[in-house]
């Protein structure tokens, strides 16, 4: 779903007092994008690999799509992997968190990614509870 964007038009009119019949003229238009909330709740919309997936590559790119844009500073220590994963690198863009292990995961192991309840949307909503999904490598 595309993020809703509202456009605010600000019209500035000038009236020239030296003209016999003053009429407003359009001096300029300013376009300001406004970010709006796309969902009333802040939760995980989808993951890749999906919850319960099997046969996942030992070098996956893990993608988590949220229902609202993410406050990136709230991600710092609020995502964990168990059993212990190699370090996860990545970041977020708008509603998507992307993580990549710095080295291969262990084959045949079920990994659980947990998002801490303190992760926030840009609108100040939190997950409210720790939220997890799991997948098993090849």
N, C-alpha and C positions, 0 to 999 in steps of 0.2 A: 504494500500500500504506500502510495506516495505521501510524503509529508505535506500537510495542508499549509499553504502559504497565502496569507492575505496581503494584498498590496494596499498601502495607504498612499493616497494621492493628496498632496498638499498643493493647493493652487494659490498663487500669489498674484493679486490683481493690482494694477496701478491705474490711477485716474489722473489724467493730465488736466490740470486746472487752467492751463493757458489755451486749451482747445474750446471753441464755443459750445459744442455739445459733448461733454465728457462721456467717454464710454470706457468700460473696463477692458484692459488688454491682458492677455496671459503673459506674465513675465517669465515664469518657469514652472516646471513640474519636478517635484522631488519624489522618487519612488523609494519607499522604505519597506523591506521585507519584514514581516512579523512572523515569528515561529509560533505555531499554535499546538496545543496538546492534541495528539491523535488518538489517545485512549485515556479512559478515566483511571485505569490501573497501570501499575508498573510491574511487569512480569516478563518472563522469557516467552517470546513468540515462537521461536524455532531454534534448533541447534543442528550443527553438522560436525561430526556424525550425530545421527538421531539417537535419542534415548533408547538403550537396549540394542544398539547396532552391534553386529558381530563381523569378523573378518576385516576390521579396520586396519589400514596401513600402519606400520610402526613409526612412520614419519608423517603423521596427519597434520593438516591445517584445521584447527578447531575454530568453528565460527558460531557465535551466539548472537541471535537477533532479538532485541528487546522491543517492547511495545511503545517505548518513548525514547527520545534522545537521551544519551547517557552523560552524566556529569563525570568527565574523565578523571578528575582528581579523586573521586570516590573509589576508583579501581585499585589504587596503589597496593594494598595488602589484602584485598577482599575477595580474591579468587584463589582457591586451593585445588590441588590434585592429589588423589590418593589411590593406590599406594603412591608413595613419593615418585613424582615425575622428574625427568631432567628439567632444568629451568625452563619456564615458558616465557617466550618473548612475544611482543605484539603490542596492540593498542586498540583504540576504538575510534570509530568514525560515525558520528550521528547515532544511529540505533544499533550498530554492529560492533561486536568485540571479536577480534581475531587473535588467536594464540597459536604459536608454533613451538614445539619442544626443541631445545637447542641440540639434542642428540636423540637417537632412536629410542622409542619406548620398547619395553620387553614384550616379546611375542607371547600370545596366549593369555594375557593378563587383562582383567577387567579394571578399567580406570574410571574413577568418579571425579567429575569436575563440580565443585561447589562454589556458588556465588553467595557471599555473605549478605545477610539481611541489610547491611548498611550501605550497599551500593545505591546510588541515587540517580534519579532522572534530572534533567535540567530544570524541571518544574518543582524539585524538592521532594518528590515522592520516593520512598525507599521500597525495597522488596518486601520488607516486613518480617520475612522468615528466610532462613537459609534455604536455597533452592539448588538442587543437584540434578545431574544427568550422568549416565554411565554408558560406556562402550567397551567392547572387547577387541583386542588387536589380533591379527593373523597368527 
